[in-house]
Amino acid sequence: MQRKSFEGSLCPIARSLERVGEWWSMMILRDAFHGLTRFDQFQRSLDIAPNMLTRRLNALVEAGLLKRRRYNDHPPRDDYVLTARGRDFRPVLIALTAWGNRHFADEGIASQVVDATTGAVADPVMVDGLSGRRLDEPDFVFAAGPAADDTVRRRMAFARRRREPTEPEASRG
Protein backbone atom coordinates (compact mmCIF):
# COMPACT_ATOMS: atom_id res chain seq x y z
CA MET A 1 0.00 0.00 0.00
CA GLN A 2 1.34 3.44 -0.96
CA ARG A 3 1.45 5.85 1.96
CA LYS A 4 0.19 9.41 1.74
CA SER A 5 2.82 12.01 0.98
CA PHE A 6 2.89 15.32 2.85
CA GLU A 7 5.48 16.78 0.45
CA GLY A 8 3.41 19.82 -0.59
CA SER A 9 1.74 20.46 2.75
CA LEU A 10 2.03 23.85 4.44
CA CYS A 11 1.76 22.24 7.88
CA PRO A 12 5.19 22.12 9.56
CA ILE A 13 4.26 18.91 11.38
CA ALA A 14 3.28 17.22 8.11
CA ARG A 15 6.46 18.46 6.39
CA SER A 16 8.57 17.15 9.25
CA LEU A 17 6.82 13.77 9.21
CA GLU A 18 7.54 13.54 5.49
CA ARG A 19 11.26 13.51 6.41
CA VAL A 20 11.36 11.61 9.71
CA GLY A 21 7.91 10.11 10.27
CA GLU A 22 8.89 6.54 9.49
CA TRP A 23 9.99 4.94 12.78
CA TRP A 24 13.27 3.57 11.43
CA SER A 25 14.30 7.12 10.55
CA MET A 26 13.93 8.31 14.12
CA MET A 27 15.77 5.27 15.44
CA ILE A 28 18.64 5.89 12.99
CA LEU A 29 18.78 9.53 14.11
CA ARG A 30 18.74 8.41 17.76
CA ASP A 31 21.72 6.14 17.07
CA ALA A 32 23.50 8.90 15.13
CA PHE A 33 23.18 11.13 18.21
CA HIS A 34 24.73 8.28 20.22
CA GLY A 35 27.74 8.38 17.89
CA LEU A 36 27.00 5.61 15.40
CA THR A 37 28.07 6.49 11.85
CA ARG A 38 28.61 3.26 9.93
CA PHE A 39 26.12 1.09 8.11
CA ASP A 40 27.09 -2.04 10.04
CA GLN A 41 26.79 -0.17 13.38
CA PHE A 42 23.25 0.95 12.57
CA GLN A 43 22.35 -2.52 11.34
CA ARG A 44 23.64 -4.20 14.51
CA SER A 45 22.03 -1.67 16.82
CA LEU A 46 18.62 -1.74 15.14
CA ASP A 47 18.50 -5.32 13.84
CA ILE A 48 17.13 -3.87 10.61
CA ALA A 49 17.16 -5.50 7.17
CA PRO A 50 19.98 -4.13 4.99
CA ASN A 51 17.64 -3.04 2.19
CA MET A 52 15.42 -1.12 4.65
CA LEU A 53 18.46 0.50 6.27
CA THR A 54 19.77 1.52 2.85
CA ARG A 55 16.41 3.12 1.98
CA ARG A 56 16.14 4.96 5.29
CA LEU A 57 19.75 6.23 5.17
CA ASN A 58 19.24 7.42 1.59
CA ALA A 59 16.02 9.20 2.59
CA LEU A 60 17.73 10.90 5.56
CA VAL A 61 20.61 12.00 3.32
CA GLU A 62 18.14 13.29 0.70
CA ALA A 63 16.23 15.18 3.42
CA GLY A 64 19.48 16.82 4.53
CA LEU A 65 19.52 15.30 8.03
CA LEU A 66 22.56 13.10 7.41
CA LYS A 67 25.45 13.41 4.98
CA ARG A 68 27.72 10.75 3.57
CA ARG A 69 31.41 11.01 4.33
CA ARG A 70 33.65 8.58 2.42
CA TYR A 71 36.07 6.71 4.67
CA ASN A 72 37.17 3.96 2.25
CA ASP A 73 37.51 4.00 -1.54
CA HIS A 74 38.05 0.28 -2.26
CA PRO A 75 35.49 -0.98 -1.57
CA PRO A 76 33.54 2.29 -1.32
CA ARG A 77 32.32 2.84 2.26
CA ASP A 78 30.68 5.88 3.80
CA ASP A 79 30.04 7.18 7.27
CA TYR A 80 26.67 8.82 7.88
CA VAL A 81 27.04 11.95 9.99
CA LEU A 82 24.50 14.44 11.25
CA THR A 83 24.19 17.72 9.40
CA ALA A 84 23.19 21.00 11.05
CA ARG A 85 19.60 20.18 10.09
CA GLY A 86 19.98 16.75 11.65
CA ARG A 87 21.51 18.17 14.84
CA ASP A 88 18.50 20.50 15.10
CA PHE A 89 16.37 17.35 15.54
CA ARG A 90 17.94 16.69 18.96
CA PRO A 91 15.27 18.57 20.97
CA VAL A 92 12.59 16.44 19.29
CA LEU A 93 14.34 13.25 20.42
CA ILE A 94 14.77 14.66 23.91
CA ALA A 95 11.05 15.53 24.03
CA LEU A 96 10.13 12.03 22.81
CA THR A 97 12.41 10.50 25.44
CA ALA A 98 10.82 12.52 28.24
CA TRP A 99 7.28 11.83 26.98
CA GLY A 100 7.98 8.12 26.57
CA ASN A 101 9.49 7.87 30.06
CA ARG A 102 6.58 9.77 31.58
CA HIS A 103 3.85 7.70 29.94
CA PHE A 104 5.19 4.34 28.76
CA ALA A 105 8.04 3.20 31.04
CA ASP A 106 5.99 0.94 33.31
CA GLU A 107 8.98 -1.37 33.82
CA GLY A 108 11.28 1.56 34.67
CA ILE A 109 13.35 4.10 32.79
CA ALA A 110 16.00 2.60 30.51
CA SER A 111 17.31 5.83 28.98
CA GLN A 112 17.09 9.40 30.21
CA VAL A 113 18.59 12.84 29.73
CA VAL A 114 21.09 13.92 32.38
CA ASP A 115 23.39 16.88 32.99
CA ALA A 116 26.72 15.93 31.38
CA THR A 117 28.71 17.50 34.22
CA THR A 118 26.78 16.52 37.33
CA GLY A 119 24.86 13.47 36.15
CA ALA A 120 21.67 14.96 37.59
CA VAL A 121 18.52 13.81 35.81
CA ALA A 122 17.07 16.56 33.63
CA ASP A 123 13.40 17.49 33.36
CA PRO A 124 13.15 18.40 29.67
CA VAL A 125 10.59 21.10 28.90
CA MET A 126 10.16 23.36 25.92
CA VAL A 127 10.63 27.06 26.53
CA ASP A 128 10.27 30.16 24.41
CA GLY A 129 13.77 31.28 23.46
CA LEU A 130 12.76 34.95 23.67
CA SER A 131 11.05 35.03 27.06
CA GLY A 132 12.40 31.85 28.68
CA ARG A 133 8.83 30.88 29.62
CA ARG A 134 7.50 27.31 29.28
CA LEU A 135 5.50 26.72 26.12
CA ASP A 136 2.41 25.61 28.02
CA GLU A 137 -1.20 26.43 27.22
CA PRO A 138 -2.93 28.79 27.58
CA ASP A 139 0.03 31.17 27.33
CA PHE A 140 1.26 29.79 23.99
CA VAL A 141 -0.98 28.48 21.21
CA PHE A 142 -0.74 27.55 17.54
CA ALA A 143 -1.49 30.39 15.12
CA ALA A 144 -1.51 30.88 11.36
CA GLY A 145 1.78 32.11 9.98
CA PRO A 146 2.48 34.56 7.17
CA ALA A 147 2.39 31.83 4.47
CA ALA A 148 -0.84 30.21 5.73
CA ASP A 149 -3.49 29.43 3.14
CA ASP A 150 -7.26 29.45 3.73
CA THR A 151 -7.24 25.84 4.98
CA VAL A 152 -4.63 26.60 7.63
CA ARG A 153 -6.38 29.83 8.63
CA ARG A 154 -9.71 27.96 9.04
CA ARG A 155 -8.01 25.27 11.16
CA MET A 156 -6.42 27.89 13.39
CA ALA A 157 -9.69 29.86 13.67
CA PHE A 158 -11.49 26.68 14.74
CA ALA A 159 -8.82 26.00 17.37
CA ARG A 160 -9.03 29.60 18.62
CA ARG A 161 -12.84 29.35 18.95
CA ARG A 162 -12.43 26.12 20.94
CA ARG A 163 -10.08 27.90 23.36
CA GLU A 164 -12.24 31.00 23.88
CA PRO A 165 -14.44 30.83 26.97
CA THR A 166 -18.16 30.71 26.40
CA GLU A 167 -20.28 33.71 27.39
CA PRO A 168 -21.25 32.47 30.92
CA GLU A 169 -17.65 31.40 31.68
CA ALA A 170 -16.27 34.78 30.56
CA SER A 171 -18.69 36.71 32.79
CA ARG A 172 -17.72 34.72 35.91
CA GLY A 173 -14.41 36.62 35.93
C-alpha positions as CSV (number, residue, x, y, z in Angstrom):
1,M,0.0,0.0,0.0
2,Q,1.3,3.4,-1.0
3,R,1.4,5.8,2.0
4,K,0.2,9.4,1.7
5,S,2.8,12.0,1.0
6,F,2.9,15.3,2.8
7,E,5.5,16.8,0.5
8,G,3.4,19.8,-0.6
9,S,1.7,20.5,2.8
10,L,2.0,23.8,4.4
11,C,1.8,22.2,7.9
12,P,5.2,22.1,9.6
13,I,4.3,18.9,11.4
14,A,3.3,17.2,8.1
15,R,6.5,18.5,6.4
16,S,8.6,17.1,9.3
17,L,6.8,13.8,9.2
18,E,7.5,13.5,5.5
19,R,11.3,13.5,6.4
20,V,11.4,11.6,9.7
21,G,7.9,10.1,10.3
22,E,8.9,6.5,9.5
23,W,10.0,4.9,12.8
24,W,13.3,3.6,11.4
25,S,14.3,7.1,10.5
26,M,13.9,8.3,14.1
27,M,15.8,5.3,15.4
28,I,18.6,5.9,13.0
29,L,18.8,9.5,14.1
30,R,18.7,8.4,17.8
31,D,21.7,6.1,17.1
32,A,23.5,8.9,15.1
33,F,23.2,11.1,18.2
34,H,24.7,8.3,20.2
35,G,27.7,8.4,17.9
36,L,27.0,5.6,15.4
37,T,28.1,6.5,11.8
38,R,28.6,3.3,9.9
39,F,26.1,1.1,8.1
40,D,27.1,-2.0,10.0
41,Q,26.8,-0.2,13.4
42,F,23.3,0.9,12.6
43,Q,22.3,-2.5,11.3
44,R,23.6,-4.2,14.5
45,S,22.0,-1.7,16.8
46,L,18.6,-1.7,15.1
47,D,18.5,-5.3,13.8
48,I,17.1,-3.9,10.6
49,A,17.2,-5.5,7.2
50,P,20.0,-4.1,5.0
51,N,17.6,-3.0,2.2
52,M,15.4,-1.1,4.6
53,L,18.5,0.5,6.3
54,T,19.8,1.5,2.8
55,R,16.4,3.1,2.0
56,R,16.1,5.0,5.3
57,L,19.7,6.2,5.2
58,N,19.2,7.4,1.6
59,A,16.0,9.2,2.6
60,L,17.7,10.9,5.6
61,V,20.6,12.0,3.3
62,E,18.1,13.3,0.7
63,A,16.2,15.2,3.4
64,G,19.5,16.8,4.5
65,L,19.5,15.3,8.0
66,L,22.6,13.1,7.4
67,K,25.4,13.4,5.0
68,R,27.7,10.8,3.6
69,R,31.4,11.0,4.3
70,R,33.7,8.6,2.4
71,Y,36.1,6.7,4.7
72,N,37.2,4.0,2.2
73,D,37.5,4.0,-1.5
74,H,38.1,0.3,-2.3
75,P,35.5,-1.0,-1.6
76,P,33.5,2.3,-1.3
77,R,32.3,2.8,2.3
78,D,30.7,5.9,3.8
79,D,30.0,7.2,7.3
80,Y,26.7,8.8,7.9
81,V,27.0,11.9,10.0
82,L,24.5,14.4,11.2
83,T,24.2,17.7,9.4
84,A,23.2,21.0,11.1
85,R,19.6,20.2,10.1
86,G,20.0,16.7,11.7
87,R,21.5,18.2,14.8
88,D,18.5,20.5,15.1
89,F,16.4,17.4,15.5
90,R,17.9,16.7,19.0
91,P,15.3,18.6,21.0
92,V,12.6,16.4,19.3
93,L,14.3,13.2,20.4
94,I,14.8,14.7,23.9
95,A,11.1,15.5,24.0
96,L,10.1,12.0,22.8
97,T,12.4,10.5,25.4
98,A,10.8,12.5,28.2
99,W,7.3,11.8,27.0
100,G,8.0,8.1,26.6
101,N,9.5,7.9,30.1
102,R,6.6,9.8,31.6
103,H,3.9,7.7,29.9
104,F,5.2,4.3,28.8
105,A,8.0,3.2,31.0
106,D,6.0,0.9,33.3
107,E,9.0,-1.4,33.8
108,G,11.3,1.6,34.7
109,I,13.4,4.1,32.8
110,A,16.0,2.6,30.5
111,S,17.3,5.8,29.0
112,Q,17.1,9.4,30.2
113,V,18.6,12.8,29.7
114,V,21.1,13.9,32.4
115,D,23.4,16.9,33.0
116,A,26.7,15.9,31.4
117,T,28.7,17.5,34.2
118,T,26.8,16.5,37.3
119,G,24.9,13.5,36.2
120,A,21.7,15.0,37.6
121,V,18.5,13.8,35.8
122,A,17.1,16.6,33.6
123,D,13.4,17.5,33.4
124,P,13.1,18.4,29.7
125,V,10.6,21.1,28.9
126,M,10.2,23.4,25.9
127,V,10.6,27.1,26.5
128,D,10.3,30.2,24.4
129,G,13.8,31.3,23.5
130,L,12.8,35.0,23.7
131,S,11.0,35.0,27.1
132,G,12.4,31.8,28.7
133,R,8.8,30.9,29.6
134,R,7.5,27.3,29.3
135,L,5.5,26.7,26.1
136,D,2.4,25.6,28.0
137,E,-1.2,26.4,27.2
138,P,-2.9,28.8,27.6
139,D,0.0,31.2,27.3
140,F,1.3,29.8,24.0
141,V,-1.0,28.5,21.2
142,F,-0.7,27.5,17.5
143,A,-1.5,30.4,15.1
144,A,-1.5,30.9,11.4
145,G,1.8,32.1,10.0
146,P,2.5,34.6,7.2
147,A,2.4,31.8,4.5
148,A,-0.8,30.2,5.7
149,D,-3.5,29.4,3.1
150,D,-7.3,29.5,3.7
151,T,-7.2,25.8,5.0
152,V,-4.6,26.6,7.6
153,R,-6.4,29.8,8.6
154,R,-9.7,28.0,9.0
155,R,-8.0,25.3,11.2
156,M,-6.4,27.9,13.4
157,A,-9.7,29.9,13.7
158,F,-11.5,26.7,14.7
159,A,-8.8,26.0,17.4
160,R,-9.0,29.6,18.6
161,R,-12.8,29.3,19.0
162,R,-12.4,26.1,20.9
163,R,-10.1,27.9,23.4
164,E,-12.2,31.0,23.9
165,P,-14.4,30.8,27.0
166,T,-18.2,30.7,26.4
167,E,-20.3,33.7,27.4
168,P,-21.3,32.5,30.9
169,E,-17.6,31.4,31.7
170,A,-16.3,34.8,30.6
171,S,-18.7,36.7,32.8
172,R,-17.7,34.7,35.9
173,G,-14.4,36.6,35.9
